[in-house]
Amino acid sequence: MHLFSRKKVVLLFSFLALVAIVGAFAVSAVALRHTANAAAAADPNVVKFDLVASPGITACLPKAHGSASIVRLPENDNMNISVEGLAPNNEYALFVIQVPNKPFGISWYQSDLVTDGNGNGSVVVRGIFNVETFSVSPGGSATFAPTHQYHLGLWFADPQVPFDLGCEPGATSPTITPFDGDQQAGIQVLNTSNFPDNAGPLSQVKP
């Protein structure tokens, strides 16, 4: 074979070998990424779920939505809440509640959450957010037996905000609810009514 032709053949085989090596690395990277994603999705220590718009909210905030991720820790849990499509630059109050819609039942104030200029926001709360979450009052000003709370609810901290947005059609003044630190909150904006009343998402988290 002519020397020039032989060099062309050697170069051709070298190029094909390089293509094969690059392809193998690409396939390996994709496989590793899919394996990592599958492992994360199957992590028994993480439970994820959505929060949905409360009744009537989509008329004034059509893109209102939330998501939650609960990470189990040795002594307690980390709950990460993210929201989008809410009124921008506003404060909201997060509660763990007995049932997602009225009358809400026993309710436990967890945290404030503030949205940015785009109506997005997030907050991280640490506590017991699993199948063992409950409240009890053996005596005092109120008395009730141990009662589980497996749902979440998010309220407007300022009652004027939903009223001005038109979230309360027909109302002549803002609706005031007790769901904030000063007990002068607005209506509920997000909840977990996408789960049954007696089987809220926290009931899916094992201690």
Phi and psi in degrees as a GROMACS rama.xvg file:
@    title "Ramachandran Plot"
@    xaxis  label "Phi"
@    yaxis  label "Psi"
@TYPE xy
-60.3261  142.412  HIS-2
-56.743  -41.1352  LEU-3
-64.1997  -41.7379  PHE-4
-64.9649  -37.473  SER-5
-63.9376  -39.8792  ARG-6
-64.3835  -38.5189  LYS-7
-62.9934  -40.7251  LYS-8
-64.8577  -43.1687  VAL-9
-61.8564  -43.4936  VAL-10
-63.3783  -38.9937  LEU-11
-62.3989  -46.1875  LEU-12
-65.9482  -36.7301  PHE-13
-64.2651  -42.0127  SER-14
-63.1211  -43.9233  PHE-15
-63.7974  -38.1625  LEU-16
-64.8635  -40.4756  ALA-17
-64.4009  -42.029  LEU-18
-60.5035  -41.6476  VAL-19
-64.0121  -40.7825  ALA-20
-65.943  -45.7591  ILE-21
-60.8014  -42.3664  VAL-22
-62.0467  -40.1832  GLY-23
-64.051  -42.1876  ALA-24
-63.4865  -40.4235  PHE-25
-63.1218  -44.6154  ALA-26
-62.7658  -41.5123  VAL-27
-63.3518  -41.6235  SER-28
-63.0835  -43.4686  ALA-29
-62.645  -43.2088  VAL-30
-63.3997  -41.9134  ALA-31
-64.8746  -39.9694  LEU-32
-63.5021  -44.3914  ARG-33
-64.9343  -37.405  HIS-34
-65.0412  -42.6919  THR-35
-64.2706  -41.8413  ALA-36
-64.0907  -41.8751  ASN-37
-64.8203  -39.6366  ALA-38
-64.7217  -41.1232  ALA-39
-64.1914  -41.6233  ALA-40
-65.9934  -29.5017  ALA-41
-94.8528  4.87658  ALA-42
-62.5748  114.872  ASP-43
-69.5446  -11.8144  PRO-44
-91.8591  2.45872  ASN-45
-126.846  127.737  VAL-46
-122.63  126.489  VAL-47
-118.169  145.384  LYS-48
-159.683  168.571  PHE-49
-103.355  155.12  ASP-50
-109.75  140.211  LEU-51
-116.072  164.929  VAL-52
-64.8808  137.684  ALA-53
-71.0245  164.745  SER-54
-52.8875  128.782  PRO-55
84.9313  -10.3956  GLY-56
-72.383  -33.0912  ILE-57
-64.7209  -18.7545  THR-58
-69.5782  -28.2054  ALA-59
-112.151  -24.5546  CYS-60
-133.851  78.1931  LEU-61
-63.5575  -19.3335  PRO-62
-107.538  15.1817  LYS-63
-63.0555  127.621  ALA-64
-161.47  154.07  HIS-65
-143.396  161.623  GLY-66
-139.829  150.822  SER-67
-132.93  147.412  ALA-68
-137.13  121.526  SER-69
-108.927  122.585  ILE-70
-108.183  120.175  VAL-71
-74.6713  131.282  ARG-72
-116.592  167.696  LEU-73
-56.9434  -41.275  PRO-74
-105.581  -22.0063  GLU-75
-158.201  -159.182  ASN-76
-133.455  149.535  ASP-77
-102.898  124.684  ASN-78
-112.292  119.579  MET-79
-104.278  121.654  ASN-80
-114.656  129.457  ILE-81
-125.705  139.079  SER-82
-130.596  156.853  VAL-83
-149.767  159.151  GLU-84
74.2399  16.6434  GLY-85
-94.5525  176.726  LEU-86
-64.0878  129.359  ALA-87
-71.2817  151.864  PRO-88
54.0715  46.5078  ASN-89
-133.386  159.436  ASN-90
-102.795  141.761  GLU-91
-130.904  160.283  TYR-92
-120.38  128.557  ALA-93
-100.091  131.346  LEU-94
-128.754  146.448  PHE-95
-91.9137  126.654  VAL-96
-130.508  164.584  ILE-97
-78.2287  -44.6695  GLN-98
-133.005  148.634  VAL-99
-71.8687  -31.7476  PRO-100
-112.213  175.585  ASN-101
-50.5395  137.715  LYS-102
-92.6495  9.11896  PRO-103
75.9809  -29.3335  PHE-104
71.0074  -157.454  GLY-105
-64.1375  128.464  ILE-106
-130.027  137.812  SER-107
-123.627  114.608  TRP-108
-67.0425  124.085  TYR-109
-106.644  -49.2328  GLN-110
-168.407  161.812  SER-111
-91.8979  157.965  ASP-112
-142.111  130.967  LEU-113
-116.615  130.833  VAL-114
-88.476  156.516  THR-115
-90.4039  -168.17  ASP-116
-67.0416  -12.4371  GLY-117
-102.167  2.85584  ASN-118
82.1666  16.3365  GLY-119
-105.484  151.887  ASN-120
-166.462  166.509  GLY-121
-155.775  159.368  SER-122
-155.941  150.648  VAL-123
-118.167  129.967  VAL-124
-125.236  139.051  VAL-125
-112.609  134.408  ARG-126
176.353  -157.63  GLY-127
-100.491  105.437  ILE-128
-125.719  69.823  PHE-129
-150.262  -167.027  ASN-130
-63.3035  -14.2459  VAL-131
-95.7509  0.875759  GLU-132
-63.3524  125.264  THR-133
-158.324  164.61  PHE-134
-125.465  153.646  SER-135
-149.706  144.743  VAL-136
-135.183  95.5089  SER-137
-66.4887  -18.6489  PRO-138
-178.828  -178.685  GLY-139
109.543  -148.361  GLY-140
-68.6257  -23.1317  SER-141
-139.797  145.609  ALA-142
-130.128  125.678  THR-143
-154.595  152.994  PHE-144
-72.5217  165.752  ALA-145
-51.4437  125.729  PRO-146
-132.924  123.574  THR-147
-74.6177  146.809  HIS-148
-127.903  111.471  GLN-149
-116.33  5.87807  TYR-150
-115.153  164.613  HIS-151
-121.231  148.733  LEU-152
-142.945  143.88  GLY-153
-123.137  129.798  LEU-154
-117.68  149.228  TRP-155
-64.1386  128.163  PHE-156
-72.7215  -30.7481  ALA-157
-107.849  114.715  ASP-158
-63.3672  -20.6118  PRO-159
-71.2985  -28.5479  GLN-160
-63.8735  -54.5169  VAL-161
-65.2134  -31.0849  PRO-162
-64.052  -45.2836  PHE-163
-68.6764  -27.2938  ASP-164
-78.1617  -10.6841  LEU-165
83.5608  23.4736  GLY-166
-79.0754  -7.7222  CYS-167
-125.485  66.7004  GLU-168
-57.8309  134.471  PRO-169
91.0388  -16.5127  GLY-170
-76.5602  141.556  ALA-171
-96.275  -9.05217  THR-172
-154.527  159.749  SER-173
-61.9971  142.28  PRO-174
-79.3411  128.525  THR-175
-107.763  127.502  ILE-176
-121.613  165.498  THR-177
-88.652  12.8457  PRO-178
-88.5625  62.822  PHE-179
-166.846  170.76  ASP-180
-61.2294  -32.1475  GLY-181
-96.7572  6.92836  ASP-182
57.525  30.61  GLN-183
-128.883  58.9319  GLN-184
-98.2977  172.428  ALA-185
-93.961  -154.973  GLY-186
-82.6164  168.175  ILE-187
-74.9854  141.688  GLN-188
-111.29  -36.2147  VAL-189
-135.596  150.887  LEU-190
-155.51  -174.456  ASN-191
-112.737  42.6424  THR-192
-71.9781  -0.868272  SER-193
-74.893  0.170652  ASN-194
-118.64  153.827  PHE-195
-59.9157  152.031  PRO-196
-54.7036  -41.1529  ASP-197
-95.8561  11.6231  ASN-198
-148.548  58.9122  ALA-199
-65.1233  170.05  GLY-200
-61.8051  -28.8199  PRO-201
-64.5953  -24.1106  LEU-202
-69.3039  -13.065  SER-203
-86.6169  -10.4371  GLN-204
-93.4157  119.392  VAL-205
-90.1255  141.004  LYS-206
